[in-house]
Amino acid sequence: MSDNTLKGKRIMGTARPPKVNPKQRTCAKADCDTTLSQYNRREHCYAHAPTKFPRLRGRIVPES
């Protein structure tokens, strides 16, 4: 009878630390005093971030 166990290997490599920004940053909006995370690379908080639309390659967008 054959052994049907699945064996894997650990991926070895260099574990880089995450990129961090300076601490105590606030949102770029004038009236907003939200403190941004050191891992958030953007200048605005979620509430004031500019709207981004996904790239729709080849899909037909239904009209609303």
PyMOL Python script that loads the backbone (N, CA, C, O; Angstrom):
from pymol import cmd

cmd.read_pdbstr("""\
ATOM      1  N   MET A   1       0.839  -1.171   0.000  1.00  0.00           N
ATOM      2  CA  MET A   1       0.000   0.000   0.000  1.00  0.00           C
ATOM      3  C   MET A   1       0.893   1.246   0.000  1.00  0.00           C
ATOM      4  O   MET A   1       1.891   1.299   0.718  1.00  0.00           O
ATOM      5  N   SER A   2       0.536   2.225  -0.789  1.00  0.00           N
ATOM      6  CA  SER A   2       1.364   3.430  -0.877  1.00  0.00           C
ATOM      7  C   SER A   2       0.997   4.424   0.213  1.00  0.00           C
ATOM      8  O   SER A   2      -0.125   4.434   0.718  1.00  0.00           O
ATOM      9  N   ASP A   3       1.952   5.248   0.559  1.00  0.00           N
ATOM     10  CA  ASP A   3       1.744   6.272   1.585  1.00  0.00           C
ATOM     11  C   ASP A   3       1.209   7.534   0.895  1.00  0.00           C
ATOM     12  O   ASP A   3       1.931   8.149   0.110  1.00  0.00           O
ATOM     13  N   ASN A   4      -0.030   7.929   1.168  1.00  0.00           N
ATOM     14  CA  ASN A   4      -0.662   9.062   0.508  1.00  0.00           C
ATOM     15  C   ASN A   4      -0.624  10.338   1.349  1.00  0.00           C
ATOM     16  O   ASN A   4      -1.587  11.104   1.357  1.00  0.00           O
ATOM     17  N   THR A   5       0.449  10.560   2.031  1.00  0.00           N
ATOM     18  CA  THR A   5       0.546  11.786   2.825  1.00  0.00           C
ATOM     19  C   THR A   5       1.170  12.887   1.987  1.00  0.00           C
ATOM     20  O   THR A   5       2.004  12.639   1.116  1.00  0.00           O
ATOM     21  N   LEU A   6       0.749  14.098   2.270  1.00  0.00           N
ATOM     22  CA  LEU A   6       1.255  15.260   1.553  1.00  0.00           C
ATOM     23  C   LEU A   6       2.328  15.916   2.407  1.00  0.00           C
ATOM     24  O   LEU A   6       2.089  16.279   3.559  1.00  0.00           O
ATOM     25  N   LYS A   7       3.487  16.058   1.839  1.00  0.00           N
ATOM     26  CA  LYS A   7       4.585  16.679   2.567  1.00  0.00           C
ATOM     27  C   LYS A   7       4.992  17.947   1.837  1.00  0.00           C
ATOM     28  O   LYS A   7       5.060  17.979   0.608  1.00  0.00           O
ATOM     29  N   GLY A   8       5.259  18.977   2.600  1.00  0.00           N
ATOM     30  CA  GLY A   8       5.684  20.239   2.006  1.00  0.00           C
ATOM     31  C   GLY A   8       6.973  20.707   2.635  1.00  0.00           C
ATOM     32  O   GLY A   8       7.444  20.163   3.634  1.00  0.00           O
ATOM     33  N   LYS A   9       7.523  21.719   2.026  1.00  0.00           N
ATOM     34  CA  LYS A   9       8.745  22.299   2.551  1.00  0.00           C
ATOM     35  C   LYS A   9       8.484  23.750   2.901  1.00  0.00           C
ATOM     36  O   LYS A   9       7.674  24.420   2.259  1.00  0.00           O
ATOM     37  N   ARG A  10       9.148  24.212   3.883  1.00  0.00           N
ATOM     38  CA  ARG A  10       9.045  25.609   4.278  1.00  0.00           C
ATOM     39  C   ARG A  10       9.772  26.469   3.243  1.00  0.00           C
ATOM     40  O   ARG A  10      10.871  26.133   2.804  1.00  0.00           O
ATOM     41  N   ILE A  11       9.155  27.561   2.866  1.00  0.00           N
ATOM     42  CA  ILE A  11       9.777  28.466   1.906  1.00  0.00           C
ATOM     43  C   ILE A  11      10.838  29.264   2.645  1.00  0.00           C
ATOM     44  O   ILE A  11      10.538  30.010   3.576  1.00  0.00           O
ATOM     45  N   MET A  12      12.048  29.100   2.227  1.00  0.00           N
ATOM     46  CA  MET A  12      13.138  29.814   2.884  1.00  0.00           C
ATOM     47  C   MET A  12      13.503  31.038   2.050  1.00  0.00           C
ATOM     48  O   MET A  12      13.550  30.979   0.821  1.00  0.00           O
ATOM     49  N   GLY A  13      13.748  32.096   2.708  1.00  0.00           N
ATOM     50  CA  GLY A  13      14.125  33.326   2.040  1.00  0.00           C
ATOM     51  C   GLY A  13      14.354  34.396   3.085  1.00  0.00           C
ATOM     52  O   GLY A  13      14.297  34.141   4.288  1.00  0.00           O
ATOM     53  N   THR A  14      14.606  35.568   2.613  1.00  0.00           N
ATOM     54  CA  THR A  14      14.825  36.645   3.564  1.00  0.00           C
ATOM     55  C   THR A  14      13.490  37.271   3.905  1.00  0.00           C
ATOM     56  O   THR A  14      12.740  37.677   3.018  1.00  0.00           O
ATOM     57  N   ALA A  15      13.202  37.347   5.160  1.00  0.00           N
ATOM     58  CA  ALA A  15      11.950  37.948   5.611  1.00  0.00           C
ATOM     59  C   ALA A  15      12.197  39.441   5.807  1.00  0.00           C
ATOM     60  O   ALA A  15      12.864  39.852   6.756  1.00  0.00           O
ATOM     61  N   ARG A  16      11.654  40.239   4.905  1.00  0.00           N
ATOM     62  CA  ARG A  16      11.836  41.680   5.008  1.00  0.00           C
ATOM     63  C   ARG A  16      10.822  42.247   5.982  1.00  0.00           C
ATOM     64  O   ARG A  16       9.682  41.784   6.029  1.00  0.00           O
ATOM     65  N   PRO A  17      11.213  43.223   6.744  1.00  0.00           N
ATOM     66  CA  PRO A  17      10.233  43.896   7.596  1.00  0.00           C
ATOM     67  C   PRO A  17       9.304  44.749   6.742  1.00  0.00           C
ATOM     68  O   PRO A  17       9.702  45.178   5.659  1.00  0.00           O
ATOM     69  N   PRO A  18       8.083  45.009   7.192  1.00  0.00           N
ATOM     70  CA  PRO A  18       7.168  45.829   6.406  1.00  0.00           C
ATOM     71  C   PRO A  18       7.655  47.276   6.324  1.00  0.00           C
ATOM     72  O   PRO A  18       8.322  47.778   7.229  1.00  0.00           O
ATOM     73  N   LYS A  19       7.310  47.922   5.232  1.00  0.00           N
ATOM     74  CA  LYS A  19       7.684  49.324   5.064  1.00  0.00           C
ATOM     75  C   LYS A  19       6.849  50.175   6.022  1.00  0.00           C
ATOM     76  O   LYS A  19       5.637  49.992   6.133  1.00  0.00           O
ATOM     77  N   VAL A  20       7.494  51.084   6.694  1.00  0.00           N
ATOM     78  CA  VAL A  20       6.795  51.938   7.642  1.00  0.00           C
ATOM     79  C   VAL A  20       7.053  53.406   7.302  1.00  0.00           C
ATOM     80  O   VAL A  20       8.087  53.763   6.738  1.00  0.00           O
ATOM     81  N   ASN A  21       6.095  54.229   7.656  1.00  0.00           N
ATOM     82  CA  ASN A  21       6.180  55.670   7.467  1.00  0.00           C
ATOM     83  C   ASN A  21       6.386  56.323   8.823  1.00  0.00           C
ATOM     84  O   ASN A  21       6.243  55.666   9.854  1.00  0.00           O
ATOM     85  N   PRO A  22       6.719  57.607   8.834  1.00  0.00           N
ATOM     86  CA  PRO A  22       6.873  58.282  10.131  1.00  0.00           C
ATOM     87  C   PRO A  22       5.594  58.207  10.955  1.00  0.00           C
ATOM     88  O   PRO A  22       4.488  58.249  10.416  1.00  0.00           O
ATOM     89  N   LYS A  23       5.761  58.098  12.247  1.00  0.00           N
ATOM     90  CA  LYS A  23       4.606  58.028  13.144  1.00  0.00           C
ATOM     91  C   LYS A  23       4.025  59.417  13.338  1.00  0.00           C
ATOM     92  O   LYS A  23       4.655  60.419  12.999  1.00  0.00           O
ATOM     93  N   GLN A  24       2.822  59.467  13.884  1.00  0.00           N
ATOM     94  CA  GLN A  24       2.117  60.713  14.198  1.00  0.00           C
ATOM     95  C   GLN A  24       1.795  61.550  12.956  1.00  0.00           C
ATOM     96  O   GLN A  24       1.840  62.779  13.007  1.00  0.00           O
ATOM     97  N   ARG A  25       1.472  60.892  11.848  1.00  0.00           N
ATOM     98  CA  ARG A  25       1.016  61.615  10.665  1.00  0.00           C
ATOM     99  C   ARG A  25      -0.483  61.789  10.737  1.00  0.00           C
ATOM    100  O   ARG A  25      -1.178  60.929  11.279  1.00  0.00           O
ATOM    101  N   THR A  26      -0.996  62.878  10.205  1.00  0.00           N
ATOM    102  CA  THR A  26      -2.437  63.104  10.172  1.00  0.00           C
ATOM    103  C   THR A  26      -2.890  63.213   8.728  1.00  0.00           C
ATOM    104  O   THR A  26      -2.080  63.374   7.816  1.00  0.00           O
ATOM    105  N   CYS A  27      -4.190  63.124   8.538  1.00  0.00           N
ATOM    106  CA  CYS A  27      -4.797  63.211   7.220  1.00  0.00           C
ATOM    107  C   CYS A  27      -4.474  64.562   6.582  1.00  0.00           C
ATOM    108  O   CYS A  27      -4.371  65.568   7.283  1.00  0.00           O
ATOM    109  N   ALA A  28      -4.314  64.588   5.264  1.00  0.00           N
ATOM    110  CA  ALA A  28      -3.959  65.807   4.555  1.00  0.00           C
ATOM    111  C   ALA A  28      -5.135  66.765   4.400  1.00  0.00           C
ATOM    112  O   ALA A  28      -4.938  67.928   4.046  1.00  0.00           O
ATOM    113  N   LYS A  29      -6.349  66.297   4.657  1.00  0.00           N
ATOM    114  CA  LYS A  29      -7.529  67.162   4.605  1.00  0.00           C
ATOM    115  C   LYS A  29      -7.421  68.210   5.716  1.00  0.00           C
ATOM    116  O   LYS A  29      -7.029  67.886   6.837  1.00  0.00           O
ATOM    117  N   ALA A  30      -7.762  69.445   5.413  1.00  0.00           N
ATOM    118  CA  ALA A  30      -7.563  70.554   6.345  1.00  0.00           C
ATOM    119  C   ALA A  30      -8.313  70.378   7.668  1.00  0.00           C
ATOM    120  O   ALA A  30      -7.748  70.659   8.725  1.00  0.00           O
ATOM    121  N   ASP A  31      -9.556  69.927   7.638  1.00  0.00           N
ATOM    122  CA  ASP A  31     -10.366  69.830   8.856  1.00  0.00           C
ATOM    123  C   ASP A  31     -10.262  68.484   9.562  1.00  0.00           C
ATOM    124  O   ASP A  31     -10.884  68.300  10.607  1.00  0.00           O
ATOM    125  N   CYS A  32      -9.508  67.555   9.033  1.00  0.00           N
ATOM    126  CA  CYS A  32      -9.448  66.206   9.584  1.00  0.00           C
ATOM    127  C   CYS A  32      -8.211  66.058  10.477  1.00  0.00           C
ATOM    128  O   CYS A  32      -7.106  66.436  10.090  1.00  0.00           O
ATOM    129  N   ASP A  33      -8.410  65.512  11.657  1.00  0.00           N
ATOM    130  CA  ASP A  33      -7.285  65.287  12.558  1.00  0.00           C
ATOM    131  C   ASP A  33      -7.078  63.795  12.846  1.00  0.00           C
ATOM    132  O   ASP A  33      -6.573  63.422  13.905  1.00  0.00           O
ATOM    133  N   THR A  34      -7.474  62.953  11.891  1.00  0.00           N
ATOM    134  CA  THR A  34      -7.313  61.512  12.031  1.00  0.00           C
ATOM    135  C   THR A  34      -5.837  61.151  11.938  1.00  0.00           C
ATOM    136  O   THR A  34      -5.147  61.566  11.006  1.00  0.00           O
ATOM    137  N   THR A  35      -5.360  60.383  12.898  1.00  0.00           N
ATOM    138  CA  THR A  35      -3.967  59.930  12.875  1.00  0.00           C
ATOM    139  C   THR A  35      -3.871  58.720  11.957  1.00  0.00           C
ATOM    140  O   THR A  35      -4.630  57.762  12.099  1.00  0.00           O
ATOM    141  N   LEU A  36      -2.938  58.768  11.018  1.00  0.00           N
ATOM    142  CA  LEU A  36      -2.760  57.677  10.066  1.00  0.00           C
ATOM    143  C   LEU A  36      -1.835  56.610  10.643  1.00  0.00           C
ATOM    144  O   LEU A  36      -0.942  56.910  11.436  1.00  0.00           O
ATOM    145  N   SER A  37      -2.055  55.381  10.243  1.00  0.00           N
ATOM    146  CA  SER A  37      -1.211  54.275  10.661  1.00  0.00           C
ATOM    147  C   SER A  37       0.170  54.422  10.039  1.00  0.00           C
ATOM    148  O   SER A  37       0.320  55.014   8.970  1.00  0.00           O
ATOM    149  N   GLN A  38       1.162  53.887  10.706  1.00  0.00           N
ATOM    150  CA  GLN A  38       2.505  53.949  10.141  1.00  0.00           C
ATOM    151  C   GLN A  38       2.640  53.039   8.927  1.00  0.00           C
ATOM    152  O   GLN A  38       3.608  53.159   8.176  1.00  0.00           O
ATOM    153  N   TYR A  39       1.694  52.136   8.722  1.00  0.00           N
ATOM    154  CA  TYR A  39       1.710  51.238   7.571  1.00  0.00           C
ATOM    155  C   TYR A  39       0.873  51.773   6.407  1.00  0.00           C
ATOM    156  O   TYR A  39       0.914  51.210   5.313  1.00  0.00           O
ATOM    157  N   ASN A  40       0.116  52.849   6.624  1.00  0.00           N
ATOM    158  CA  ASN A  40      -0.679  53.470   5.570  1.00  0.00           C
ATOM    159  C   ASN A  40       0.226  54.412   4.793  1.00  0.00           C
ATOM    160  O   ASN A  40       0.688  55.412   5.344  1.00  0.00           O
ATOM    161  N   ARG A  41       0.489  54.117   3.530  1.00  0.00           N
ATOM    162  CA  ARG A  41       1.422  54.927   2.764  1.00  0.00           C
ATOM    163  C   ARG A  41       0.760  56.144   2.117  1.00  0.00           C
ATOM    164  O   ARG A  41       1.440  57.000   1.552  1.00  0.00           O
ATOM    165  N   ARG A  42      -0.563  56.215   2.202  1.00  0.00           N
ATOM    166  CA  ARG A  42      -1.269  57.332   1.569  1.00  0.00           C
ATOM    167  C   ARG A  42      -1.297  58.550   2.470  1.00  0.00           C
ATOM    168  O   ARG A  42      -0.962  58.468   3.652  1.00  0.00           O
ATOM    169  N   GLU A  43      -1.702  59.687   1.904  1.00  0.00           N
ATOM    170  CA  GLU A  43      -1.712  60.940   2.646  1.00  0.00           C
ATOM    171  C   GLU A  43      -3.055  61.246   3.295  1.00  0.00           C
ATOM    172  O   GLU A  43      -3.147  62.113   4.165  1.00  0.00           O
ATOM    173  N   HIS A  44      -4.101  60.528   2.868  1.00  0.00           N
ATOM    174  CA  HIS A  44      -5.443  60.782   3.385  1.00  0.00           C
ATOM    175  C   HIS A  44      -5.948  59.584   4.166  1.00  0.00           C
ATOM    176  O   HIS A  44      -5.501  58.458   3.949  1.00  0.00           O
ATOM    177  N   CYS A  45      -6.883  59.829   5.078  1.00  0.00           N
ATOM    178  CA  CYS A  45      -7.549  58.732   5.772  1.00  0.00           C
ATOM    179  C   CYS A  45      -8.568  58.110   4.813  1.00  0.00           C
ATOM    180  O   CYS A  45      -8.765  58.607   3.704  1.00  0.00           O
ATOM    181  N   TYR A  46      -9.203  57.042   5.237  1.00  0.00           N
ATOM    182  CA  TYR A  46     -10.147  56.338   4.373  1.00  0.00           C
ATOM    183  C   TYR A  46     -11.333  57.226   3.990  1.00  0.00           C
ATOM    184  O   TYR A  46     -11.817  57.170   2.859  1.00  0.00           O
ATOM    185  N   ALA A  47     -11.791  58.036   4.926  1.00  0.00           N
ATOM    186  CA  ALA A  47     -12.969  58.871   4.676  1.00  0.00           C
ATOM    187  C   ALA A  47     -12.689  59.975   3.659  1.00  0.00           C
ATOM    188  O   ALA A  47     -13.609  60.411   2.966  1.00  0.00           O
ATOM    189  N   HIS A  48     -11.440  60.438   3.553  1.00  0.00           N
ATOM    190  CA  HIS A  48     -11.120  61.552   2.666  1.00  0.00           C
ATOM    191  C   HIS A  48     -10.249  61.154   1.480  1.00  0.00           C
ATOM    192  O   HIS A  48      -9.790  62.021   0.737  1.00  0.00           O
ATOM    193  N   ALA A  49     -10.018  59.881   1.293  1.00  0.00           N
ATOM    194  CA  ALA A  49      -9.201  59.416   0.173  1.00  0.00           C
ATOM    195  C   ALA A  49      -9.935  59.673  -1.138  1.00  0.00           C
ATOM    196  O   ALA A  49     -11.148  59.482  -1.218  1.00  0.00           O
ATOM    197  N   PRO A  50      -9.203  60.108  -2.168  1.00  0.00           N
ATOM    198  CA  PRO A  50      -9.849  60.305  -3.460  1.00  0.00           C
ATOM    199  C   PRO A  50     -10.366  58.974  -4.019  1.00  0.00           C
ATOM    200  O   PRO A  50      -9.773  57.921  -3.786  1.00  0.00           O
ATOM    201  N   THR A  51     -11.454  59.037  -4.740  1.00  0.00           N
ATOM    202  CA  THR A  51     -12.070  57.837  -5.295  1.00  0.00           C
ATOM    203  C   THR A  51     -11.211  57.271  -6.416  1.00  0.00           C
ATOM    204  O   THR A  51     -10.759  57.998  -7.301  1.00  0.00           O
ATOM    205  N   LYS A  52     -10.995  55.963  -6.362  1.00  0.00           N
ATOM    206  CA  LYS A  52     -10.259  55.276  -7.417  1.00  0.00           C
ATOM    207  C   LYS A  52     -11.188  54.258  -8.053  1.00  0.00           C
ATOM    208  O   LYS A  52     -11.895  53.532  -7.354  1.00  0.00           O
ATOM    209  N   PHE A  53     -11.190  54.204  -9.350  1.00  0.00           N
ATOM    210  CA  PHE A  53     -12.017  53.250 -10.073  1.00  0.00           C
ATOM    211  C   PHE A  53     -11.140  52.149 -10.632  1.00  0.00           C
ATOM    212  O   PHE A  53     -10.045  52.425 -11.123  1.00  0.00           O
ATOM    213  N   PRO A  54     -11.598  50.902 -10.570  1.00  0.00           N
ATOM    214  CA  PRO A  54     -10.777  49.805 -11.082  1.00  0.00           C
ATOM    215  C   PRO A  54     -10.669  49.858 -12.593  1.00  0.00           C
ATOM    216  O   PRO A  54     -11.520  50.428 -13.276  1.00  0.00           O
ATOM    217  N   ARG A  55      -9.618  49.262 -13.094  1.00  0.00           N
ATOM    218  CA  ARG A  55      -9.422  49.196 -14.537  1.00  0.00           C
ATOM    219  C   ARG A  55     -10.288  48.072 -15.086  1.00  0.00           C
ATOM    220  O   ARG A  55     -10.136  46.919 -14.683  1.00  0.00           O
ATOM    221  N   LEU A  56     -11.175  48.390 -15.984  1.00  0.00           N
ATOM    222  CA  LEU A  56     -12.111  47.405 -16.527  1.00  0.00           C
ATOM    223  C   LEU A  56     -11.688  47.043 -17.942  1.00  0.00           C
ATOM    224  O   LEU A  56     -12.214  47.585 -18.914  1.00  0.00           O
ATOM    225  N   ARG A  57     -10.759  46.148 -18.049  1.00  0.00           N
ATOM    226  CA  ARG A  57     -10.240  45.761 -19.355  1.00  0.00           C
ATOM    227  C   ARG A  57     -11.151  44.745 -20.017  1.00  0.00           C
ATOM    228  O   ARG A  57     -11.242  43.601 -19.570  1.00  0.00           O
ATOM    229  N   GLY A  58     -11.810  45.148 -21.058  1.00  0.00           N
ATOM    230  CA  GLY A  58     -12.599  44.233 -21.845  1.00  0.00           C
ATOM    231  C   GLY A  58     -13.972  43.906 -21.311  1.00  0.00           C
ATOM    232  O   GLY A  58     -14.704  43.152 -21.953  1.00  0.00           O
ATOM    233  N   ARG A  59     -14.351  44.429 -20.181  1.00  0.00           N
ATOM    234  CA  ARG A  59     -15.675  44.148 -19.645  1.00  0.00           C
ATOM    235  C   ARG A  59     -16.628  45.275 -20.005  1.00  0.00           C
ATOM    236  O   ARG A  59     -16.229  46.437 -20.080  1.00  0.00           O
ATOM    237  N   ILE A  60     -17.862  44.935 -20.222  1.00  0.00           N
ATOM    238  CA  ILE A  60     -18.872  45.932 -20.529  1.00  0.00           C
ATOM    239  C   ILE A  60     -19.540  46.324 -19.205  1.00  0.00           C
ATOM    240  O   ILE A  60     -20.068  45.477 -18.486  1.00  0.00           O
ATOM    241  N   VAL A  61     -19.503  47.598 -18.909  1.00  0.00           N
ATOM    242  CA  VAL A  61     -20.066  48.080 -17.660  1.00  0.00           C
ATOM    243  C   VAL A  61     -21.561  48.301 -17.858  1.00  0.00           C
ATOM    244  O   VAL A  61     -21.955  49.036 -18.764  1.00  0.00           O
ATOM    245  N   PRO A  62     -22.409  47.678 -17.027  1.00  0.00           N
ATOM    246  CA  PRO A  62     -23.849  47.892 -17.182  1.00  0.00           C
ATOM    247  C   PRO A  62     -24.191  49.338 -16.796  1.00  0.00           C
ATOM    248  O   PRO A  62     -23.655  49.893 -15.837  1.00  0.00           O
ATOM    249  N   GLU A  63     -25.095  49.918 -17.572  1.00  0.00           N
ATOM    250  CA  GLU A  63     -25.490  51.296 -17.283  1.00  0.00           C
ATOM    251  C   GLU A  63     -26.508  51.306 -16.163  1.00  0.00           C
ATOM    252  O   GLU A  63     -27.414  50.473 -16.125  1.00  0.00           O
ATOM    253  N   SER A  64     -26.357  52.247 -15.256  1.00  0.00           N
ATOM    254  CA  SER A  64     -27.238  52.319 -14.095  1.00  0.00           C
ATOM    255  C   SER A  64     -28.510  53.037 -14.429  1.00  0.00           C
ATOM    256  O   SER A  64     -29.375  53.193 -13.567  1.00  0.00           O
TER     257      SER A  64
END
""", "prot")
cmd.dss("prot")
cmd.show_as("cartoon", "prot")
cmd.util.cbc("prot")
cmd.orient("prot")
